[in-house]
Each structure stands twice: as structure tokens, then as C-alpha cells.
């Protein structure tokens, strides 16, 4: 774990999380806290309520990653199309294609538009950059080219693990974007790409990400507004007008694109196309 990454303990919020030598944990150094967070497959899991997370993710965390893809698919077949394991593996494969593969030839130009927009707005340099909701790490890799320390966080263990195996110049953590485990005003640029419609508390997520940004820091946010009541109650949903108003209270809006294509290729003959709202915003200084 890079010592320069400005992590804090998700439990007490007032100490840098330090790794104990020779132990597979990150330990909080704050007196009276003593929280520890496991490192599984090289991925630290910085979740305050570890017990609940482990209940829901244990079978994903413990699954094997050394099987040949054809054997893995063969073992997966008896589960049927609707089993959670098969659904999650399909989602993982889709994100891997989106981040590191090629879209169908007919959609190649469209598929480049979102990455090009992100690349155009990334600063030439910053100390720390965060990809909140990093999935399999494609945009984290892009971020790592511009900042001294890049980190990606996501709650899906298998996606974070895949990102850590693929991208070696960034740090990946299982952590919540709603409660990012970073010091206040410690991050120079935050990516929140297609995130706010997939978290339980979109408004709280934006507020906490804002607080992690240093004055003058850059937020790159996109969303297709694909909310569901499974993820968040309707009272939490932000439409385009509410999103712009919330950001404008603390940020200078540098760019606002109403419809930017986001391509998720499921296979060579199947791709899902979303049109996202894309906003680049710089956090205003309070002084």
C-alpha cells in the first residue's frame, strides 16, 4: 500500500490506515480504534461494516481465479442463465470488454467518445487522483498516466480484483464511494463515471466526494440517469436540473455535455448504448 495515499480509517475517520508488516491486514493506528481491514488477493477491503459485507460477498471473495476460462464456463453452465454467479460474470466480462477490449466495428467511433472526453479534461499532473466506482479499472489506468498516485474504489470485489491484476500503476481498494476512505481535501481529481445512479445515496455520495477534493480540484462526472428503486429511493434521485444545481453550489462548471455515448459491448454482436450527461467541474476555493 503506497504510503503517500491519503487513506483514513472508515471506522474512526481520523487516522491514516497503516499496513502491519507481515500481516494480511491494514490496521488503524488511532488509539482506541484498532480496526483492521483484510487484504484478499492483494486487494484491501476498507469496509467499516465488514461482517455484513462478508455475508453478501463471501462466495465471490473465496472463488477460484486459476481455472482455465473454458473449464470455468463448463462449471458455470449447470447454474442456468438466471443464477447470480452467471449474471455477475457476464457483467464482469462486459466491463472488461468496455475498458480493455474493442467495441463492434460499427460502434468504434462512438465507443471512443467518452474516453476521449475524459482524457481531454484530465489535468496534466496532480498528486492524487481517485476513480470512484472504478469497475475493472480502465479509466483508473488512464488517470494513472496523469497523477502521481491513482486509486480506484468499487464495492464489487471481482471487478476490483480484475482491475488490480490488469493495472499495475494504480492502487485498487474495495471501498464505498458513498463514504470514500480519504482525508478531506486530499485529492486533486476525482472520476465519478456512471456512478451516482448505481449507489444508494447519490446526494450523499456527491457531497462526500466533494469534501475529498482539494480546492481547485477537478470532478469529472457522467451519468445515464438509469436509476432503480433497488439501488436508491426515488427521493434520492437527481435529474439533470437538480444535478447541475447541486454541483453549481460548490463548483465552477467547465463543460456540460447533454448526450455523450457510452458503449458497453457484451459480445462481438451485442452492445448496449447509453447516452450520458457529462460534466467537468472545478471545486471553488472557500477563501
C-alpha positions in Angstrom: 0.0 0.0 0.0 1.6 3.3 -1.1 2.4 5.4 2.0 1.5 8.6 0.2 -2.1 7.6 -0.5 -4.2 9.8 1.9 -6.3 7.0 3.4 -8.3 7.2 6.6 -9.9 4.5 8.7 -13.6 4.1 7.7 -14.5 3.5 11.3 -12.9 6.4 13.1 -12.1 8.7 10.2 -9.2 10.3 11.9 -6.1 8.2 11.2 -4.1 7.1 8.2 -4.6 3.4 7.7 -1.2 1.6 8.0 -0.2 -1.9 7.0 1.3 -4.1 9.6 4.5 -5.8 8.5 3.9 -9.4 7.6 0.2 -9.4 8.3 -2.6 -9.5 5.6 -4.4 -6.6 7.1 -4.5 -2.8 7.1 -4.5 -1.7 10.7 -5.8 1.6 12.0 -3.2 3.4 14.1 -5.6 5.5 16.1 -5.6 4.8 19.8 -8.9 3.2 20.9 -9.9 2.2 17.4 -7.8 -0.8 16.5 -9.9 -1.6 13.4 -8.3 -3.8 10.8 -9.2 -4.5 7.3 -8.3 -7.7 5.4 -6.2 -7.8 2.2 -7.5 -10.6 -0.1 -5.8 -11.4 -3.3 -3.8 -8.2 -3.0 -7.0 -6.1 -2.6 -7.5 -4.2 0.7 -11.2 -4.3 1.7 -11.8 -1.0 3.5 -15.4 -1.5 4.6 -16.5 -0.4 8.1 -19.2 -3.0 8.5 -17.1 -5.9 7.4 -19.4 -8.6 8.8 -22.4 -7.5 6.6 -20.1 -7.1 3.5 -18.6 -10.6 4.1 -22.0 -12.2 4.3 -23.0 -10.9 0.9 -19.6 -11.3 -0.8 -18.0 -14.3 0.8 -18.6 -16.7 -2.1 -17.2 -14.1 -4.5 -14.2 -13.3 -2.4 -13.3 -17.0 -2.0 -13.9 -18.1 -5.6 -11.0 -19.5 -7.6 -9.3 -17.4 -10.2 -6.9 -20.1 -11.5 -9.3 -22.0 -13.7 -8.9 -22.1 -17.5 -11.7 -20.0 -19.0 -13.3 -23.0 -20.8 -13.3 -25.0 -17.6 -14.8 -22.1 -15.7 -17.5 -21.8 -18.3 -18.2 -25.5 -18.2 -18.6 -25.5 -14.4 -20.8 -22.4 -14.7 -23.2 -23.9 -17.3 -25.3 -26.0 -14.8 -26.2 -22.9 -12.9 -28.6 -21.6 -15.6 -29.0 -18.2 -17.1 -30.6 -16.5 -14.1 -28.2 -17.5 -11.4 -26.4 -14.6 -9.6 -23.0 -16.0 -10.4 -23.6 -16.2 -14.1 -25.1 -12.7 -14.2 -22.2 -11.2 -12.3 -19.6 -13.0 -14.5 -21.4 -11.6 -17.6 -21.2 -8.1 -16.1 -17.5 -8.5 -15.3 -16.8 -9.6 -18.9 -18.8 -6.7 -20.2 -16.8 -4.2 -18.2 -13.5 -5.8 -19.2 -14.5 -5.5 -22.9 -15.6 -1.9 -22.3 -12.3 -0.9 -20.6 -9.7 -3.0 -22.4 -11.3 -4.6 -25.4 -12.8 -3.4 -28.7 -16.3 -2.4 -29.4 -18.0 -3.8 -32.5 -16.5 -2.1 -35.6 -19.8 -0.3 -36.4 -19.6 1.4 -33.0 -15.9 2.0 -32.7 -16.1 5.8 -33.2 -18.9 6.1 -30.7 -17.1 4.0 -28.1 -14.1 6.3 -28.2 -16.1 9.5 -27.4 -16.3 9.0 -23.6 -12.7 8.1 -23.1 -11.6 11.0 -25.3 -13.7 13.4 -23.3 -12.2 12.1 -20.0 -8.7 12.3 -21.4 -9.2 15.9 -22.7 -10.2 17.1 -19.2 -7.7 15.2 -17.1 -5.1 17.6 -15.6 -1.5 17.4 -16.8 -0.5 16.5 -13.3 -1.9 16.1 -9.8 -0.7 14.5 -6.6 -3.6 12.1 -6.1 -6.4 11.0 -8.3 -9.4 8.9 -7.5 -11.6 6.8 -9.7 -14.8 6.3 -7.7 -16.8 3.3 -8.9 -13.8 2.1 -10.9 -15.2 -1.3 -12.1 -12.4 -3.1 -13.9 -10.0 -0.1 -13.9 -9.9 1.1 -17.5 -10.3 4.7 -16.5 -8.1 4.3 -13.5 -5.3 3.3 -15.8 -5.9 6.5 -17.8 -5.9 8.5 -14.6 -2.6 6.9 -13.5 -0.9 8.4 -16.6 -1.6 11.9 -15.3 -1.3 11.8 -11.5 1.5 10.7 -9.1 -0.9 8.4 -7.1 -4.0 6.9 -8.7 -6.6 4.9 -6.7 -9.7 3.1 -7.8 -12.5 2.1 -5.5 -15.6 -0.1 -6.0 -17.8 -2.4 -3.9 -17.7 -5.3 -6.4 -14.8 -7.5 -5.3 -14.4 -9.4 -8.5 -14.2 -6.2 -10.6 -11.6 -4.6 -8.2 -9.6 -7.8 -8.2 -9.6 -7.9 -12.0 -8.5 -4.3 -12.1 -5.6 -5.0 -9.8 -4.5 -7.9 -11.9 -4.6 -5.8 -15.1 -3.5 -2.3 -14.0 -0.2 -2.1 -12.1 0.4 1.6 -11.8 -2.6 2.3 -9.5 -3.9 1.1 -6.2 -7.3 -0.6 -6.0 -9.5 -0.9 -2.9 -12.8 -2.4 -2.1 -14.4 0.7 -0.6 -17.7 2.7 -0.8 -17.9 5.8 -2.9 -20.6 6.9 -0.5 -18.0 7.1 2.3 -14.7 7.3 0.5 -11.8 6.5 2.9 -9.7 9.5 2.1 -8.7 12.6 4.0 -10.7 15.7 3.4 -9.4 18.0 0.7 -6.6 15.5 -0.2 -7.5 14.6 -3.8 -6.7 16.6 -6.9 -9.0 14.9 -9.4 -12.0 12.6 -9.0 -13.7 10.5 -11.7 -17.3 9.7 -10.9 -18.2 8.0 -14.2 -21.7 6.4 -14.4 -21.7 6.2 -10.6 -24.5 8.2 -9.0 -27.3 6.2 -10.4 -25.9 3.0 -9.0 -25.4 4.0 -5.4 -27.9 4.0 -2.5 -27.4 7.7 -1.7 -26.5 9.8 -4.8 -26.6 13.1 -2.9 -24.5 12.0 0.0 -22.0 10.4 -2.4 -21.6 13.7 -4.3 -21.2 15.6 -1.0 -18.6 13.3 0.3 -16.6 13.1 -2.9 -16.7 17.0 -3.0 -15.3 17.1 0.5 -12.4 14.8 -0.5 -11.5 17.2 -3.4 -8.9 19.8 -2.6 -9.9 23.5 -3.5 -9.3 23.8 -7.2 -9.7 20.1 -7.7 -11.4 18.6 -10.7 -14.5 16.5 -10.8 -15.4 14.5 -14.0 -18.9 13.1 -13.7 -21.0 11.2 -16.1 -24.4 9.5 -15.6 -27.1 7.9 -17.8 -29.7 8.6 -15.1 -30.5 4.9 -15.1 -31.9 4.9 -11.5 -33.7 1.9 -10.0 -35.6 1.7 -6.7 -33.4 -1.3 -5.9 -30.4 1.0 -5.6 -31.9 4.2 -4.2 -35.4 5.5 -3.3 -36.9 8.0 -5.7 -36.4 10.8 -3.2 -32.7 10.4 -3.7 -32.7 10.5 -7.5 -31.1 13.5 -9.1 -32.4 14.6 -12.5 -30.3 16.8 -14.8 -31.6 20.1 -13.4 -31.0 19.0 -9.7 -27.6 17.6 -10.5 -26.5 20.8 -12.2 -27.8 22.9 -9.3 -26.1 20.8 -6.7 -22.7 21.0 -8.5 -23.0 24.7 -9.2 -23.3 25.5 -5.5 -19.7 24.4 -5.0 -18.1 24.1 -8.4 -17.4 26.1 -11.5 -18.9 24.2 -14.4 -16.3 23.9 -17.1 -18.1 21.7 -19.5 -21.5 20.2 -19.7 -22.5 17.7 -22.4 -26.1 16.6 -22.5 -25.6 13.4 -24.5 -22.3 11.6 -24.8 -22.4 7.9 -25.9 -21.2 5.2 -23.5 -20.8 1.8 -25.1 -20.9 -1.5 -23.1 -20.0 -4.3 -25.5 -21.4 -7.6 -24.3 -20.1 -9.6 -27.3 -19.0 -9.1 -30.9 -22.6 -8.8 -31.9 -24.2 -7.2 -28.9 -23.6 -3.9 -27.3 -25.6 -1.7 -25.0 -25.6 2.0 -25.8 -26.3 4.7 -23.2 -26.2 8.4 -23.6 -24.7 10.0 -20.5 -24.7 13.6 -19.1 -21.0 14.5 -18.9 -19.9 17.4 -16.6 -16.4 18.7 -15.9 -16.4 20.9 -12.8 -13.7 22.6 -10.7 -14.2 23.0 -6.9 -14.2 26.6 -5.8 -11.9 27.7 -3.1 -13.7 28.8 0.1 -11.1 31.6 0.8 
